[in-house]
Amino acid sequence: MTPTAFAFFDFDDTLAKGDSIFPFLLYCIKRGYAPKIQLFKAAAGFLRWKIQPSSGRAVKEWTLSFIKGRTVEEMDELSRDFFRDVQQKAFFEDAAPELFRLRELGAKIVIVSASSDLYMKVLPEFLPIDVVISTTCAVADGKYTGKIGKNCKGEEKVRRINAWLKERGLTIDKEHSAGYGDSPSDAPMLLLTASPNLVNPKRKLVKAIPDGRVLRWR
């Protein structure tokens, strides 16, 4: 099979300013889907993550524990409202033009994010994106169980990409593919391509990929 040109993007601080999970939680509280005490759970989770960075999955479970028992349909609709009302305002101005440019070049655009698929899965309704790969929230009988899968971050991004490719019998055309990220944890994904792009990068990412193209997005 002919290799495919891809553009792999991180989301938080790459396509949109800041982290998305806290604004989503605040929106859920505002709409009455989560109790205010959820903020304390999120704060406790953040402190745990700062002390133990490997605890990302558990922290997300604490923060999003209110979704247990909620139906997929109601959360999908709430997620659409979240993007319409809040999150699309955080998109970098330079992001959409770059996505459209890559699509015109024939690249398949894939978002690979540690953020939850609870809301990330509706992103293609707001940006020209083909696929979203993100941290998964377990579902049983059409309802969320409150359990969350392995954090889609660092090397896990590469494993998730490779699994997705294998399921579809696809391979990466490395020479004509590009990667976009802001954090050193994005480096393994960016190096799947011949064109790593460092979006408003953290110093450790520049150090990890010194020959990457630095983009200063607004």
URGIFEN-V165551 format. One record per residue. N is the residue number from 1. RES is the residue in three letters. SS is DSSP state (alpha for helix, beta for strand, coil for the rest). Layout:
<<N & RES & SS> <N & RES & SS>>
This chain:
<<1 & MET & coil> <2 & THR & coil> <3 & PRO & coil> <4 & THR & beta> <5 & ALA & coil> <6 & PHE & beta> <7 & ALA & beta> <8 & PHE & beta> <9 & PHE & beta> <10 & ASP & coil> <11 & PHE & coil> <12 & ASP & beta> <13 & ASP & coil> <14 & THR & coil> <15 & LEU & coil> <16 & ALA & beta> <17 & LYS & coil> <18 & GLY & coil> <19 & ASP & coil> <20 & SER & coil> <21 & ILE & alpha> <22 & PHE & alpha> <23 & PRO & alpha> <24 & PHE & alpha> <25 & LEU & alpha> <26 & LEU & alpha> <27 & TYR & alpha> <28 & CYS & alpha> <29 & ILE & alpha> <30 & LYS & alpha> <31 & ARG & coil> <32 & GLY & coil> <33 & TYR & coil> <34 & ALA & coil> <35 & PRO & coil> <36 & LYS & coil> <37 & ILE & coil> <38 & GLN & alpha> <39 & LEU & alpha> <40 & PHE & alpha> <41 & LYS & alpha> <42 & ALA & alpha> <43 & ALA & alpha> <44 & ALA & alpha> <45 & GLY & alpha> <46 & PHE & alpha> <47 & LEU & alpha> <48 & ARG & alpha> <49 & TRP & alpha> <50 & LYS & alpha> <51 & ILE & alpha> <52 & GLN & coil> <53 & PRO & alpha> <54 & SER & alpha> <55 & SER & alpha> <56 & GLY & alpha> <57 & ARG & alpha> <58 & ALA & alpha> <59 & VAL & alpha> <60 & LYS & alpha> <61 & GLU & alpha> <62 & TRP & alpha> <63 & THR & alpha> <64 & LEU & coil> <65 & SER & alpha> <66 & PHE & alpha> <67 & ILE & alpha> <68 & LYS & coil> <69 & GLY & coil> <70 & ARG & coil> <71 & THR & beta> <72 & VAL & alpha> <73 & GLU & alpha> <74 & GLU & alpha> <75 & MET & alpha> <76 & ASP & alpha> <77 & GLU & alpha> <78 & LEU & alpha> <79 & SER & alpha> <80 & ARG & alpha> <81 & ASP & alpha> <82 & PHE & alpha> <83 & PHE & alpha> <84 & ARG & alpha> <85 & ASP & alpha> <86 & VAL & coil> <87 & GLN & alpha> <88 & GLN & alpha> <89 & LYS & alpha> <90 & ALA & alpha> <91 & PHE & beta> <92 & PHE & coil> <93 & GLU & alpha> <94 & ASP & alpha> <95 & ALA & alpha> <96 & ALA & alpha> <97 & PRO & alpha> <98 & GLU & alpha> <99 & LEU & alpha> <100 & PHE & alpha> <101 & ARG & alpha> <102 & LEU & alpha> <103 & ARG & alpha> <104 & GLU & alpha> <105 & LEU & coil> <106 & GLY & coil> <107 & ALA & coil> <108 & LYS & beta> <109 & ILE & beta> <110 & VAL & beta> <111 & ILE & beta> <112 & VAL & beta> <113 & SER & beta> <114 & ALA & beta> <115 & SER & beta> <116 & SER & beta> <117 & ASP & alpha> <118 & LEU & alpha> <119 & TYR & alpha> <120 & MET & alpha> <121 & LYS & coil> <122 & VAL & coil> <123 & LEU & alpha> <124 & PRO & alpha> <125 & GLU & alpha> <126 & PHE & coil> <127 & LEU & coil> <128 & PRO & coil> <129 & ILE & coil> <130 & ASP & coil> <131 & VAL & beta> <132 & VAL & beta> <133 & ILE & beta> <134 & SER & beta> <135 & THR & beta> <136 & THR & coil> <137 & CYS & beta> <138 & ALA & beta> <139 & VAL & beta> <140 & ALA & beta> <141 & ASP & coil> <142 & GLY & coil> <143 & LYS & beta> <144 & TYR & beta> <145 & THR & beta> <146 & GLY & beta> <147 & LYS & beta> <148 & ILE & beta> <149 & GLY & coil> <150 & LYS & coil> <151 & ASN & coil> <152 & CYS & coil> <153 & LYS & coil> <154 & GLY & coil> <155 & GLU & alpha> <156 & GLU & alpha> <157 & LYS & alpha> <158 & VAL & alpha> <159 & ARG & alpha> <160 & ARG & alpha> <161 & ILE & alpha> <162 & ASN & alpha> <163 & ALA & alpha> <164 & TRP & alpha> <165 & LEU & alpha> <166 & LYS & alpha> <167 & GLU & alpha> <168 & ARG & alpha> <169 & GLY & coil> <170 & LEU & coil> <171 & THR & coil> <172 & ILE & beta> <173 & ASP & coil> <174 & LYS & alpha> <175 & GLU & alpha> <176 & HIS & alpha> <177 & SER & coil> <178 & ALA & beta> <179 & GLY & beta> <180 & TYR & beta> <181 & GLY & beta> <182 & ASP & coil> <183 & SER & coil> <184 & PRO & alpha> <185 & SER & alpha> <186 & ASP & alpha> <187 & ALA & alpha> <188 & PRO & alpha> <189 & MET & alpha> <190 & LEU & alpha> <191 & LEU & coil> <192 & LEU & coil> <193 & THR & coil> <194 & ALA & coil> <195 & SER & beta> <196 & PRO & beta> <197 & ASN & beta> <198 & LEU & beta> <199 & VAL & beta> <200 & ASN & coil> <201 & PRO & coil> <202 & LYS & coil> <203 & ARG & alpha> <204 & LYS & alpha> <205 & LEU & alpha> <206 & VAL & alpha> <207 & LYS & alpha> <208 & ALA & alpha> <209 & ILE & coil> <210 & PRO & coil> <211 & ASP & coil> <212 & GLY & coil> <213 & ARG & beta> <214 & VAL & beta> <215 & LEU & beta> <216 & ARG & coil> <217 & TRP & coil> <218 & ARG & coil>>
